[in-house]
């Protein structure tokens, strides 16, 4: 029961203190899961982020479900998912009750501008940490370079291209390279 409560409170804290959505949450997730709690290793964390980004739904919920399942099975995934959702639900519900009056407050407007700057920093720092931890294989470097090049060119030329396609194409390339490697091993074993 102590593990269940610890998982619930950790996810509740993550859901409560993370602004800016799932990508801003990555740095906090890494700090909690890898550094403080040591629930997973850095490599597994990077895999978890890749899976959470690739599956439908918010990254925070997908990551929480993964960690909960890894720690305590189905019940753990349920506890973690609910805990990370509670703060957002309560805050959004409360704001919706007073939405018009809330947005007209000057202090709220300035607070949101300050939060935007913080969110940009959180996303950037999470990306840089993941870049440092990424295995520097030729495939990873080629995919990263291609994605950066495409993102810059598409932004400069105002081409609308969803980030989902970057994820799907990169995943397909990785899977293709893996399958080619398997075929080569089979040929070597047959000979």
C-alpha positions as MATLAB code, in Angstrom:
seq = 'XXXXXXXXXXXXXXXXXXXXXXXXXXXXXXXXXXXXXXXXXXXXXXXXXXXXXXXXXXXXXXXXXXXXXXXXXXXXXXXXXXXXXXXXXXXXXXXXXXXXXXXXXXXXXXXXXXXXXXXXXXXXXXXXXXXXXXXXXXXXXXXXXXXXXXXXXXXXXXXXXXXXXXXXXXXXXXXXXXXXXXXXXXXXXXX';
ca = [
       0.000    0.000    0.000;
       2.936    2.329    0.694;
       4.185    1.937   -2.906;
       0.707    2.752   -4.227;
       0.509    5.918   -2.124;
       4.053    6.939   -3.121;
       3.196    6.479   -6.805;
      -0.065    8.421   -6.408;
       1.556   11.352   -4.587;
       4.475   11.522   -7.044;
       2.153   11.628  -10.051;
      -0.141   14.109   -8.318;
       2.864   16.383   -7.720;
       3.944   16.067  -11.346;
       0.436   16.875  -12.556;
       0.154   19.828  -10.177;
       3.476   21.538  -10.803;
       3.910   21.143  -14.536;
       2.805   23.923  -16.842;
       2.965   23.856  -20.605;
       1.823   20.350  -21.368;
       3.670   17.090  -21.814;
       6.852   18.342  -23.446;
       7.465   20.757  -20.599;
       6.829   17.851  -18.249;
       9.676   15.730  -19.641;
      12.350   17.437  -17.530;
      10.306   16.968  -14.359;
       9.537   13.355  -15.240;
      13.219   12.625  -15.775;
      14.165   14.289  -12.502;
      11.565   12.308  -10.544;
      11.802    8.906  -12.239;
      15.534    8.703  -13.009;
      17.351   10.947  -10.536;
      15.253   11.025   -7.365;
      13.181    7.831   -7.259;
      15.455    5.719   -9.494;
      12.417    3.874  -10.818;
      13.948    3.599  -14.308;
      17.341    4.076  -15.980;
      18.157    6.889  -18.419;
      17.995    4.627  -21.479;
      14.598    3.293  -20.478;
      13.428    6.858  -19.841;
      14.346    7.844  -23.403;
      12.490    4.793  -24.716;
       9.486    5.677  -22.531;
       9.419    9.227  -23.926;
       9.609    7.905  -27.497;
       6.727    5.500  -26.834;
       4.681    8.160  -25.022;
       5.123   10.562  -27.953;
       4.280    7.931  -30.537;
       1.058    6.681  -28.973;
      -2.243    8.569  -29.050;
      -2.960   10.856  -26.123;
      -1.024   13.339  -24.036;
       2.596   12.457  -23.344;
       2.199   13.010  -19.592;
      -0.637   10.528  -19.318;
       1.114    7.958  -21.511;
       4.340    8.261  -19.501;
       2.467    8.021  -16.208;
       0.590    4.951  -17.381;
       3.882    3.333  -18.431;
       5.599    4.021  -15.104;
       2.569    2.911  -13.111;
       2.341   -0.348  -15.040;
       6.074   -0.984  -14.717;
       5.964   -0.471  -10.962;
       2.654   -1.990   -9.891;
       0.975   -3.565  -12.902;
      -2.524   -2.634  -14.055;
      -3.540   -1.067  -10.735;
      -0.368    1.040  -10.753;
      -1.087    2.303  -14.261;
      -4.609    3.245  -13.195;
      -3.384    5.024  -10.050;
      -0.652    6.929  -11.920;
      -2.946    7.981  -14.760;
      -5.697    9.235  -12.453;
      -3.225   11.038  -10.182;
      -1.555   12.944  -13.013;
      -4.964   13.983  -14.408;
      -6.558   15.188  -11.150;
      -4.765   18.572  -10.871;
      -5.455   19.545  -14.485;
      -9.089   18.535  -14.198;
      -9.631   20.478  -10.969;
      -7.815   23.586  -12.240;
      -9.584   23.633  -15.612;
     -12.961   22.993  -14.007;
     -12.408   25.835  -11.533;
     -11.239   28.206  -14.271;
     -14.236   27.308  -16.440;
     -16.563   28.489  -13.697;
     -14.997   31.950  -13.753;
     -13.468   31.966  -17.237;
     -14.563   35.370  -18.528;
     -13.786   37.188  -15.297;
     -10.522   35.266  -14.950;
      -9.172   36.266  -18.393;
     -10.025   39.940  -17.929;
      -7.668   40.235  -14.943;
      -4.463   42.059  -15.869;
      -2.390   40.065  -13.362;
      -3.547   36.790  -14.900;
      -2.526   38.000  -18.355;
       0.973   38.880  -17.129;
       1.244   35.606  -15.205;
       0.491   33.637  -18.374;
       3.165   35.578  -20.275;
       5.693   34.678  -17.580;
       4.620   31.048  -17.636;
       5.117   30.947  -21.437;
       8.779   31.878  -21.023;
       9.214   29.182  -18.387;
       7.565   26.587  -20.620;
       9.928   27.395  -23.488;
      12.892   26.895  -21.157;
      11.508   23.596  -19.816;
      11.010   22.213  -23.313;
      14.452   23.366  -24.440;
      16.222   21.934  -21.396;
      14.428   18.589  -21.759;
      15.389   18.448  -25.439;
      19.025   19.236  -24.705;
      19.191   16.591  -21.959;
      17.718   13.987  -24.282;
      20.152   15.034  -27.025;
      23.104   14.550  -24.666;
      21.833   11.113  -23.605;
      21.044    9.946  -27.130;
      23.295    7.205  -28.435;
      25.396    8.767  -31.192;
      24.880    6.072  -33.810;
      24.994    6.989  -37.507;
      21.260    6.267  -37.843;
      20.344    8.530  -34.916;
      22.533   11.352  -36.205;
      21.095   11.085  -39.737;
      17.496   11.062  -38.481;
      18.113   13.968  -36.096;
      19.840   16.017  -38.796;
      17.097   15.299  -41.333;
      14.338   16.253  -38.889;
      16.089   19.497  -37.884;
      16.729   20.385  -41.532;
      13.114   19.679  -42.506;
      11.751   21.642  -39.540;
      13.891   24.676  -40.385;
      13.137   24.564  -44.113;
       9.420   24.011  -43.598;
       9.305   26.901  -41.120;
      11.230   29.249  -43.427;
       9.059   28.406  -46.430;
       5.819   28.298  -44.377;
       5.039   24.697  -45.292;
       2.461   23.143  -43.019;
       3.786   19.772  -41.838;
       2.540   18.147  -38.649;
       5.043   17.049  -36.014;
       3.180   13.752  -35.915;
       4.602   12.963  -39.339;
       8.161   13.559  -38.105;
       7.553   11.021  -35.340;
       5.878    8.479  -37.639;
       8.501    8.777  -40.391;
      11.388    8.533  -37.910;
       9.781    5.486  -36.285;
       9.250    3.859  -39.681;
      12.888    4.480  -40.666;
      14.099    2.998  -37.370;
      11.863   -0.046  -37.819;
      13.009   -0.467  -41.427;
      16.689   -0.397  -40.407;
      15.976   -2.890  -37.610;
      14.204   -5.278  -40.001;
      17.075   -5.048  -42.498;
      19.471   -5.927  -39.677;
      17.338   -8.962  -38.802;
      17.313  -10.102  -42.430;
      21.102   -9.804  -42.611;
      21.502  -11.874  -39.452;
      19.208  -14.561  -40.829;
      21.170  -14.701  -44.086;
      24.453  -15.002  -42.136;
      22.992  -17.774  -39.966;
      21.653  -19.651  -43.000;
      25.028  -19.554  -44.717;
];
